[in-house]
């Protein structure tokens, strides 16, 4: 998708900001709290205090309907706090946190965390590019019921 639609790594990082609003069901990140690896049940890339808060909100085998905010600081605001959270190891999903832990994207995350104007400009550019991506219609595509899986 990158090359075909001219989306760059910076564009994808900027678009990931969508995780600053909304919520997630505990099951979508429980592996980071209870079964990350044989040597460390909790993902070491999570801030320990944040991990404890997540465990309180999402104990093992919690009701699957329970959900928490993706952004623990400003969950109702579309801001650059998402990137500040990543820098302080408070990214809810592994796919978010890797944006900070990976050297190829870390500098961009730090810039977006420290400079809301840089982020806003990058987001505006990325969302315009995304708007030019071809929309599938009819049998060529589907609206997913669950964004993590194809419909049956």
C-alpha positions, 0 to 999 in steps of 0.5 A: 500500500505504501508505494502504490498510494505514495504513503510514506513511513512518516504518513503511516506514523502520523495516521496511527494517531487515530489511537489517541481516541476511542477504546479497546477491549482488554482481550486485544492487548492482554498478551502484553500483561499476562503472557508476553514471553516465557521470561517476562509475562509483562511486556518490558516495553510497558511502563510498569505503573501503566501496566499495573493500571491496565491489570487493574482495569483488565484482570485475567479472564475479564468479561470480554465486553470490558474496554478501556481508553486507548489514550490514558491521558486525553482519551476524548481529544484528538491531540499529539498525546498519543506520541507523548504516551509512546515516549513514556512507554504508555502505548496500549498496543505492541504495534503502537509502542514499536513506533517508539522502540524501533530506531527507524521511526523513533525520531519521528515519534519524538518529533511529533511528541514534542512539536504538535505543529510538525505532527499536525502538518504531517497528519494533514498531508497523510490524510489527504493522501489516504483520501486518494486511495481507491475505494473498493465497491461491490464484490471487490471489498467489504466493510469489516465487522471486526477490523482485525479479521476478514468477514466470514 
